[in-house]
Amino acid sequence: MAFRSSVAEHDLTRTIEIHQLRTRLRFPLRATFRWRPEAPLEVALTFHAQAGRADVTWVIGRDLLARGVRTLTGEGDVRIQPTAGPGRRGQVLLRLGTRSPALFTLDRAELHSWLEDTWAVVPAGTEAECLDWEFFDGLLADR
């Protein structure tokens, strides 16, 4: 378990500008992606509200974000897909919710770069080595 303790101080956050899409209009806002080695499978995505409204955080799987950079992925409340965008870099379209989904676009290269930073700390496929299995054992023992 030394691997887990050696990466514990590597929380990675990046705040970027994204755009919410509403009826052909694009509204810029800021969003922060936060990843922690203690929870290597998930990314907390916080949308920073404007004018006194509360921030909103969604938790999305890191692997889901990674697949969404390359291809349409997800089901239910979270769907992600790459799209053409300004320049050669392209964008990622993020849909959250099902009844009245919110649509966002963000820079695909920036998301991919940030994901690479997380993989440098905990490579894809090694996440289980960072999990606190004693916690899960305790949950199962209580049954």
MIVO-434002 format. One record per residue: x, y, z of N, C-alpha, C in turn. Coordinates in steps of 0.2 Angstrom, whole numbers, plus 5000, padded with zeros to 4 digits. Layout:
XYZXYZXYZ;...
This chain:
500449945000500050005000500450065000;501150064999501550124999501350164993;501150134988500950164982500350214983;499950194987499350244989499650304993;500050294998500250345002500750394998;501150364993501550404989501250454984;500550444983500250484978499750524981;499650524988499050554991499150634991;499650654990499750734989499650754982;499450714978499450734971498750754968;498350784972497650804970497750854964;497450844959497450874952496850914951;496850984950496351024949496451064943;495951074939496051124933495451164932;495451224932494851264931494851294924;494351274920494351294913493751334911;493751364906493151394903492751344899;492151334900491751294896491151334894;490751314889490151344887489551304888;489051334891488351304891487951324885;487651274881487351284875486551284877;486251334874485551344875485251374869;484851334865484551364859484951404855;485451374852485951414848486351464851;486351474857486751524861487251484865;487851514866488351484870488451534876;488451514882488551554888489251524892;489751564892490351544895490251544903;490551494906490651484913491251444915;491451444921492051414923491851344926;492251294925492151234928492851204931;492851174937493451144939493351074939;493851044936493950964937494450954942;494250904947494650884952494650814953;495350784953495450714954495850704960;495750654963496150634969496350564969;497050544970497250474970496850434975;496550464980496250424985495550394982;495350424977494750404973494850404966;495350364964495650374957495150354951;494550324953494050314947493650374946;493650424950493150474949493450544948;493050584945493250654944492650704946;492750744951492250794953492250854948;491750864945491650924940491250974943;491551034945491151084949491051144944;490351154943490151214939490151274943;490451324942490451384946489951434944;489451444948488851484946489051554947;488651594944488651664944488151704948;488251764950487751804953487451774959;487851744964487551724970487251654970;487251624965486951554965487451504967;487251444969487751394972488051354967;488651344968489051294963488751224963;488751194958488551124957489051074955;489151024958489650974957489350904955;489550884949489450814947490050764948;489950704949490550654950490450614944;490950614940490950574933491550524934;491550464931492050424930492650444926;493250444928493850464924493850424918;493750364918493750324912493150344907;492650364909492050394905492350454902;492650504905492850564902493450544897;493850494898494350474894494050454887;493550404888493250384882492850434878;492550484882492250534878492650584874;493250584876493750624871493850594865;493750524864493850494858493150474854;492650454858492050424855491450444859;490850434857490250444860490150384866;490050414872490050364878489550384883;489350344887488950354893488250334891;487850334897487150324896486750354902;486150364902485750394907485950464908;486150484914486250554916486850584913;487350544911487950574908488150544901;488250594896488450574890488950614887;489450594884490050634882490250614875;490450654871490650644864491050694861;491550674857491950724854491550764848;491750824847491450854841491950904838;491750924832492150974828492151034832;492651074832492551144835493051194831;493151244834493551294831494251274831;494551284825495251264824495251194823;495851164824495951084823495851044829;495851084835495851044841495151014843;494651034841493951004842493751014849;493150994851492851004857492550934860;492350934866491950884869491250914871;490750874869490050894871489850844877;489650884882489550844889488750864890;488350804890487650814892487550784899;487250824903487050804910486350804911;486050754914485350754915484950714909;484350704911483950664906483350704904;482950724908482350764907482450824903;482750874906482950934903483750934903;484050904899484750894900485150964899;485650974902486151034901486651014897;486851054892487351034887487951084888;488551064887489151104888489651084883;490051124881490651114877491251134880;491751094879492451114882492951094877;493551124878494151104873494351034874;494350994869494550924869495250914871;495750954868496450954870496550964877;496251014880496351034887496150984892;495550954890495350894894495750834894;496050824888496450764887497150774891;497350834890498050854894497950844901;497350864904497250864911497250784913;496850744909496850674910497550644910;497950664906498650634905498950654912;498850714915499150724921498950674927;498350654926498050614931498350544930;498450524924498750454922499450454924;499850514924500550514926500550494934;500050504938500050494945499850424946;499250404943498950334944498750314937;499150274934499050254927498350214926;498050224921497450184919497550114920;497050074924497150004925497449994932;497750044935498050024941497650054947;497050084946496750114951496550074957;496450014956496349964962496849964967;497449984965498049984970497950044975;497650094973497550154977496950144982;496450104981495850104985496050074992;495650094996495650075003495250015004;495549955003495249895003494949875010;495349905015495149885022494449915024;494349975021493650005021493149965019;493249935013492749895010492649825013;493249795016493249735020492749755026;492849815029492449825035491749835033;491549855028490849865026490549795025;490949745022490649675021490649645027;491149655032491149615038490449635042;490249695041489649715045488949685043;489049645037488349615035488249555038;
